[in-house]
Amino acid sequence: MIKFLADEDFNNRILRGVVRRQPRIDIVRAQDVLTREQRDDDRAILEWLAIERRVLLTHDVTTMRPYAETRVADGKPMPGVFEIAQYLPIGLAIEEILLIAECSFEDEWEGQIRFLPLR
């Protein structure tokens, strides 16, 4: 199962729903594992993800993407980013994350930036 990092502004109701449905999922919140300085710097978040081999869950669809694309273009590791619109219904966001978690290989999303829902 792949590992996730939810960025600081990620909807906690989605996270709680994911963990309720799949308690074994490996998902951490940025505010629990990163310093304030790291959380305020998208490049630092992406660097941490690469070291920890975690895929990012974010609602930040405007600023995170360019930094992730730059990492990929520079040949740096980037385990993957899933952008989830704030308006996506919580239940659908939970289902999509669980589908990704349960049906993906560890490095399957390397270098990819995807928008949810995948369908």
Rosetta silent file (secondary structure, phi, psi, omega in degrees, C-alpha in Angstrom):
SEQUENCE: MIKFLADEDFNNRILRGVVRRQPRIDIVRAQDVLTREQRDDDRAILEWLAIERRVLLTHDVTTMRPYAETRVADGKPMPGVFEIAQYLPIGLAIEEILLIAECSFEDEWEGQIRFLPLR
SCORE:     score description
SCORE:     0.000 S_00000001
   1 L     0.000  139.609 -179.946    0.000    0.000    0.000 S_00000001
   2 L   -75.871  161.739 -179.796    1.319    3.460   -0.810 S_00000001
   3 E  -108.682  146.043 -176.434    1.987    6.071    1.869 S_00000001
   4 E  -122.451  154.695  164.719    0.434    9.541    1.905 S_00000001
   5 E  -124.634  126.847  173.955    1.071   12.998    3.303 S_00000001
   6 E   -95.680  125.837 -177.659   -1.921   15.323    3.595 S_00000001
   7 L   -68.618  171.363 -168.968   -0.819   18.935    3.358 S_00000001
   8 L   -57.340  -35.824 -176.663   -1.625   21.418    6.080 S_00000001
   9 L   -93.948    9.137 -177.290   -4.873   22.710    4.583 S_00000001
  10 L   -68.841  142.292 -176.353   -6.253   19.315    3.614 S_00000001
  11 L   -62.904  113.853 -179.037   -9.817   18.659    4.770 S_00000001
  12 H   -66.336  -23.840  176.406   -9.635   16.698    8.037 S_00000001
  13 H   -66.389  -36.014  176.145  -13.133   15.294    7.483 S_00000001
  14 H   -65.721  -46.351 -179.913  -11.802   13.499    4.418 S_00000001
  15 H   -59.458  -46.328  179.169   -8.846   12.164    6.400 S_00000001
  16 H   -60.427  -40.660  179.257  -11.058   10.910    9.229 S_00000001
  17 H   -64.741  -40.501  178.498  -13.335    9.198    6.720 S_00000001
  18 H   -62.948  -47.512 -177.643  -10.412    7.499    4.980 S_00000001
  19 H   -67.526  -36.204  176.113   -8.972    6.222    8.273 S_00000001
  20 H   -61.746  -41.646 -178.449  -12.387    5.025    9.488 S_00000001
  21 H   -76.151  -31.490 -178.160  -12.851    3.004    6.329 S_00000001
  22 L  -141.293   84.369 -176.020   -9.264    1.710    6.213 S_00000001
  23 L   -61.097  -21.221 -178.093   -7.502    1.933    9.605 S_00000001
  24 L   -84.447   -2.832 -177.397   -4.303    0.395    8.188 S_00000001
  25 L   -64.772  140.333 -179.970   -3.749    3.194    5.688 S_00000001
  26 E   -97.290   94.615 -177.973   -0.428    4.998    6.114 S_00000001
  27 E  -136.836  129.546  177.824   -1.372    8.657    6.018 S_00000001
  28 E  -123.401  155.829  177.805    0.171   11.509    7.997 S_00000001
  29 E   -96.396  142.908 -179.350   -0.692   15.175    8.248 S_00000001
  30 H   -56.037  -41.449 -177.210    1.902   17.816    7.382 S_00000001
  31 H   -66.925  -14.815  178.987    1.319   19.621   10.674 S_00000001
  32 H   -93.695  -17.274 -174.387    2.243   16.438   12.549 S_00000001
  33 H  -127.871  -11.227 -178.455    5.546   15.701   10.777 S_00000001
  34 L  -116.916  152.558  174.806    6.872   18.955    9.284 S_00000001
  35 L   -73.495  165.634  177.344    8.102   22.171   10.837 S_00000001
  36 H   -57.816  -42.427 -179.313    6.201   25.421   10.270 S_00000001
  37 H   -62.523  -42.173  178.532    8.937   26.543    7.849 S_00000001
  38 H   -64.897  -43.058 -177.569    8.624   23.325    5.831 S_00000001
  39 H   -64.899  -26.006 -178.896    4.820   23.544    5.732 S_00000001
  40 L   -87.297   -0.952 -174.862    5.050   27.100    4.369 S_00000001
  41 L  -127.129  105.485 -177.697    7.373   26.096    1.519 S_00000001
  42 H   -56.460  -36.825  178.658    5.932   23.867   -1.230 S_00000001
  43 H   -64.274  -38.556  178.027    9.437   22.966   -2.402 S_00000001
  44 H   -67.296  -37.426  177.005   10.361   21.774    1.105 S_00000001
  45 H   -62.072  -46.613 -179.319    7.197   19.671    1.242 S_00000001
  46 H   -64.584  -35.949  176.520    8.067   18.040   -2.076 S_00000001
  47 H   -64.686  -44.472  178.673   11.625   17.378   -0.912 S_00000001
  48 H   -61.500  -42.983  178.012   10.323   15.733    2.277 S_00000001
  49 H   -57.576  -43.886 -178.616    7.919   13.611    0.217 S_00000001
  50 H   -63.205  -41.624  179.220   10.778   12.409   -1.964 S_00000001
  51 H   -66.853  -43.242 -175.956   12.872   11.414    1.046 S_00000001
  52 H   -86.968   -7.113 -179.503    9.977    9.687    2.808 S_00000001
  53 L    57.952   50.056  178.127    8.508    8.166   -0.396 S_00000001
  54 L  -117.760  149.600  178.015    5.022    9.522    0.270 S_00000001
  55 E   -96.020  138.171 -176.431    2.388   10.736   -2.172 S_00000001
  56 E   -88.428  136.565  168.395    0.871   14.156   -1.510 S_00000001
  57 E  -109.835  124.236 -175.376   -2.834   14.838   -1.039 S_00000001
  58 E  -145.757  152.546  169.053   -3.547   18.532   -1.501 S_00000001
  59 L   -99.855   -5.424 -175.900   -6.275   21.050   -2.218 S_00000001
  60 L   -80.454   85.031 -175.038   -3.581   23.501   -3.366 S_00000001
  61 L   -89.199   -2.761 -177.854   -4.143   23.285   -7.105 S_00000001
  62 L  -101.944  -43.697 -174.354   -2.473   26.600   -7.974 S_00000001
  63 L  -100.407  -29.042 -176.331    0.980   26.700   -6.403 S_00000001
  64 H   -68.583  -40.903 -176.356    1.961   23.076   -5.745 S_00000001
  65 H   -54.853  -50.037 -178.578    1.708   21.928   -9.382 S_00000001
  66 H   -59.918  -38.401  179.217    4.450   24.205  -10.814 S_00000001
  67 H   -68.048  -39.884  177.801    6.936   23.123   -8.134 S_00000001
  68 H   -65.253  -42.644  178.389    6.102   19.449   -8.685 S_00000001
  69 H   -62.475  -38.471  178.239    6.457   19.864  -12.457 S_00000001
  70 H   -64.326  -42.452  177.527    9.834   21.550  -11.965 S_00000001
  71 H   -58.571  -45.463 -178.908   11.065   18.642   -9.803 S_00000001
  72 H   -64.235  -46.005 -179.673   10.058   16.181  -12.508 S_00000001
  73 H   -62.067  -32.164  179.356   11.647   18.284  -15.280 S_00000001
  74 L   -83.308    0.634  179.317   14.864   18.507  -13.235 S_00000001
  75 L    75.588   16.992  178.198   14.946   14.719  -12.875 S_00000001
  76 L   -86.544  152.176  178.073   14.418   14.861   -9.112 S_00000001
  77 L   -64.269  140.296  178.281   12.298   12.246   -7.355 S_00000001
  78 L  -150.463   96.270 -170.856    8.651   13.206   -6.952 S_00000001
  79 L   -61.467  -14.081  177.335    6.512   10.334   -5.594 S_00000001
  80 L   131.057  150.232  178.601    3.257   11.836   -6.853 S_00000001
  81 E  -134.106  131.757  171.060    0.684   14.518   -6.159 S_00000001
  82 E  -113.834  116.515  177.519   -3.075   14.178   -6.041 S_00000001
  83 E   -92.904  127.508 -177.272   -4.907   17.481   -6.301 S_00000001
  84 E  -122.722  118.765 -179.056   -8.399   17.322   -4.865 S_00000001
  85 L   -62.940  142.025  179.507  -10.810   20.162   -5.491 S_00000001
  86 L   -62.422  -27.839 -177.223  -12.350   21.658   -2.348 S_00000001
  87 L   -82.904   -7.949  179.622  -15.795   21.316   -3.921 S_00000001
  88 L   -63.635  130.188  178.924  -15.456   17.538   -4.465 S_00000001
  89 L   -55.420  139.641 -176.214  -17.995   15.770   -2.229 S_00000001
  90 H   -55.691  -45.163 -179.531  -16.307   14.300    0.840 S_00000001
  91 H   -59.534  -41.110  179.140  -17.637   10.797    0.189 S_00000001
  92 H   -68.330  -40.085  177.274  -16.260   10.788   -3.354 S_00000001
  93 H   -60.979  -43.279  178.278  -12.867   12.079   -2.165 S_00000001
  94 H   -60.672  -47.565 -179.714  -12.733    9.273    0.417 S_00000001
  95 H   -60.095  -43.261 -179.028  -13.603    6.649   -2.194 S_00000001
  96 H   -64.242  -44.648  179.586  -10.967    7.939   -4.621 S_00000001
  97 H   -64.041  -42.944  178.136   -8.206    7.980   -2.010 S_00000001
  98 H   -63.513  -40.108  177.650   -9.095    4.473   -0.841 S_00000001
  99 H   -60.844  -46.414  178.731   -9.118    3.213   -4.419 S_00000001
 100 H   -62.247  -46.172 -177.107   -5.660    4.682   -5.018 S_00000001
 101 H   -62.566  -41.729 -173.061   -4.323    3.348   -1.717 S_00000001
 102 H   -86.780  -20.182 -173.722   -5.608   -0.182   -2.177 S_00000001
 103 H  -115.163    8.210 -176.864   -4.985   -0.616   -5.902 S_00000001
 104 L  -110.444  149.122  170.894   -1.640    1.107   -6.435 S_00000001
 105 L   -83.021  160.761 -173.555    1.911   -0.121   -6.286 S_00000001
 106 L   -54.596  -45.519 -176.380    4.337    1.811   -4.098 S_00000001
 107 L  -103.774   15.383 -174.049    6.068    3.748   -6.909 S_00000001
 108 L   -60.913  -30.805 -173.889    3.217    3.771   -9.398 S_00000001
 109 L  -100.138   10.858  179.188    2.586    7.525   -9.168 S_00000001
 110 L   -51.807  126.935  176.606    6.242    8.610   -9.419 S_00000001
 111 L    74.924    7.241 -176.251    6.501   11.867  -11.356 S_00000001
 112 L  -108.760  145.721  174.754    2.735   12.209  -11.782 S_00000001
 113 E  -125.065  114.937 -175.582    0.385   15.001  -10.825 S_00000001
 114 E  -122.927  150.259  177.097   -3.244   13.937  -10.980 S_00000001
 115 E  -104.389  132.937  177.337   -6.526   15.640  -10.300 S_00000001
 116 E   -97.172  142.379    9.567   -9.234   13.735   -8.435 S_00000001
 117 L   -80.167  150.185  179.561  -11.606   12.239   -9.284 S_00000001
 118 L   -71.137  -29.159 -176.042   -9.654   10.008  -11.655 S_00000001
 119 L   -68.981    0.000    0.000  -12.791    8.843  -13.444 S_00000001
